[in-house]
């Protein structure tokens, strides 16, 4: 699997949600590839955050701070940037916040996606769009089979339902406004990635950030769903999939790739929450008390969630480069470098280069 710098050199790219964890990593990688990266997002939701720690703004062609729900501002940003490629990551990304703020979650994730698609209709420079959703868009039956792109969408909680609804919005716009054989339209795909980990994530109620905070502060680590199984992967794994997908969408047969794609590890790399906690504690040399909480005291979250990424491996040539242990090691190394006040811009780029050269 090789990301082609020639596809990105001097290419205008818009990243929505560029101040977030995944958006910051993607913006740095695109800048490294020679793209002219334009960002559109609210301020980073946490302090500290990767965007500031790794000086992401230094590599941006423009940095607009606005809500994805502001359609007029979004349209103006697209007209100024004239992007060839758009990566849409702006979202409310947390399950538990979805329970606390369901209306904001639905508005951001559903109407925000519709706003972007509506704005694209007036910008002919756009050739490829990757809409990032989640592995939680599926109607989870808690069965042992990994979900394929053809399986039914669903969503028990507001976050999952909002992302499944965003998938329907994309499909509707693609069929209604971007499919005429008489006109050239952008090729639009959705990307459903498993649980991502990596340095620079300080979000609340995410396993790895919670682990690092507890270990760093010497406090007991409270685990809500120790037996829950997830398709864990380093953030660069999913981002490499998005980049490869965008490259395919830009091709002469790009319309063949304008559909949904899963990005996740093979079944043997899926792991339970308790297993991941034990691995990261071992990786960092921490021996801390772990407290397992009764699942009944917490909002519903899926117990078993597995993805089938065969389509991406066979048709995109995408593959996982790092095992779960390697991903956890890279995450711990990033965090320890940050604690040591190292140059995190250089350190983050070094991890990107190491990954890309696998």
Secondary structure, 3 states (H helix, E strand, C coil): CCCCHHHCCCCEEEEECCCCHHHHHHHHHHHHCCCEEEEEECCCCCCCCHHHHCCHHHHEEEEEECCCCCHHHHHHHHHHHCCCEEEECCCCCCHHHHHHCHHHHHHHHHHHHHHHHHHHCCCCCCCEEEEECCHHHECCCCCCCCECCCCCECCCCHHHHHHHHHHHHHHHHHHHHCCCCCCCCCEEEEEEECCEECCCCCCCCCHHHHHHHHHHHCCCEEECCCCCEECCEEHHHHHHHHHHHHHHHHCCCHHHHCCEEEECCCHHHCEEHHHHHHHHHHHHCCCCCEEECCHHHCCCCCCECCECCHHHHHHHCCCCCCCHHHHHHHHHHHHHHHHCCCCHHHHHHHHHHHHHCC
